[in-house]
Amino acid sequence: MSRSADSQQGSHGKWTLSSSEDESDDRGTSSTSASKVIASGGPAQYPCSDARKESYKRKSNPLKFEENPDEKPSPAKKPKTDREDSGWGVSSSDDESKPKKTVKSEKDGTYYKVEAPKLQKENRRIPDAHDKYRTSSDAQDSWDVLQAGEPFRFYLTKVTGIKPKYNTGALHIKDILSPLFGTLVSSVQFNYCIDVPWLVKQYPEEFRNKLLLIVHGEKRESKTRLHEAAHPYENIQLCQARLDMAFGTHHTKMMLLLYEEGLRVVIHTSNLIHDDWYQKTQGIWLSPLYPRLPEGSSSLAGESLTNFRADLVAYLSSYNSPSLKEWIDIIKQHDLSETRVYLVGSTPGRYQGNDKEKWGHFRLRKILREKCSPIAGMESWPVIGQFSSIGSMGSDQSKWLHSEFSESMKTLGKAVKTLLHSENPLQLIYPSVDNVRTSLEGYPAGGSLPYGIQTAQKQPWLHTYFHKWKAETSGRSRAMPHIKTYMRVSPDYSELMWFLVTSANLSKAAWGSLEKNGTQLFIRSYELGVLFLPSAFVNRPWVWNIPYVNAPDSHGNIWCPS
């Protein structure tokens, strides 16, 4: 995916900002309230953040631009000085001197003064009703898409409102749950924000009565509402993730799909709600179809070179849930040896000694130290982080970003060479006001980009690292990113040292922060992602006496030696 390296212009005070969703400031508020799902067109309720609630509110009661003949254009204001321009503001415009128009609430007719946006012609298309609820292209194409994703098995989600060619090779949730991918027996959905009725409808009709376990992090009133939403479905069970740490969230987004033919693991970035699969940029890693191991297989059989199965079992074990214990047993009964990615997860807790390297950014650091084979010149390659939410990182860059977090991201094999920050820059991609304003969704897209003013005011230094979102190659520049990616790339953007797609935003809650003079790692939230390293994608020699079932041969057959 192509992204612009052009920094956002103007002072930090020109940002329009909203409250946090995917993670919290250390003194943030818990997202435990519910709102009506206006975007999905139904009365269903599910817990969401203040930012999302504001988005839904504006969709139900939009403030439309109308010309007011009695209103004279405001005279141009004098240019601001640097000092005047350095403060924070919550204006809706990047240019305070633009002529003002008025908007009228459709609900009560009240007029409000706002700045008039300049929209390009190509940005004016409004999807019709058919577009809005179209969720998937011809399901018969899904198998071809799956095969085209080899060997990386990384996909973007389909986006409504872009050219069809840009959805070639992309997947919708209905594609993932399609019977073309397997005959479903039961499944688990791990997520943060869940619309139960909508989720049920994404399963094919023949699978809607299959056992479904939903792993969530809701508490109190929002937990009650989730149980009420799931109550009509006898096949649905709920599993509450342990969240003892204040302001932690169950942010992991994963599916475990058990088929008659085997097992599949899906790790992605989308909430289980309509909006996240509609006009946003999201990422998916779809595992191969893992066959069942023969009876009597060794406990070591079925492990991959990336140790994926053991790491997945360790992650599931951290929930300490009887419901997930059954799935741990299922995973151990399948052959995951074809996996070529590394699992990078976070679970709430305080970790010392060897446990410190199991989770968060120390987990990433350990893999990069042990599995990366750097070549000359790689030390200067930049690290690029892209995310949809930002936490509190302290009064300056040395507190976390350019100390422990940056050190993990810049690890290069066992012999780490420390460079000045300017020699291997850290670049952060986060949408600008203009990105959101001209997006497919318009301003409501900002409800999924919950960077709060309370946090932003405390760390203006961070915004000097920001670069605008741009995704021309994939046709998704106007599909706001809810995907989270981190990578190290060559200066000419032609080579990747590593690539991570994850649920983890840029926050200490998600990645962990050191305590007790660096001897302890403190993590608040559940997160999960997969790491791609070049060394895991080498060619494999033919071995005759093992099965090859993930792709057909030139005659349409698979190989299952007896």
Disulfide bonds with the S-S distance in Angstrom:
none
